[in-house]
Amino acid sequence: MALARSCCVWSRADSCAIAETVNRAHPGRARYLEVKGMTHGLTVEKKFQAEMVTIILNWAKEQLAAGKTGTPSSQRSLPISD
């Protein structure tokens, strides 16, 4: 999950609570990633953040692989988080 810091739909606390709730039911399945100034369109200061596409796709692949093996995805920290 990526949180847009400038988001007017939900707060940081809401996003953290969602990730925590998912991880309680399915350990290691949710990640909280905060990128300062990011919008829902994956932009910061009107510039598309292409590296987010890679991060999201890698997370999705991990989830698919974990679903096949029954093991949760890794919980490593992500480099974009501030």
Secondary structure, DSSP 4 states (H G I P E B T S, - for coil): -EEETT-SSS-HHHHHHHHHHHHHHSTT----EEETTB-TTSEETTEE-THHHHHHHHHHHHHHHHHHHT-PPP-PPPTT--
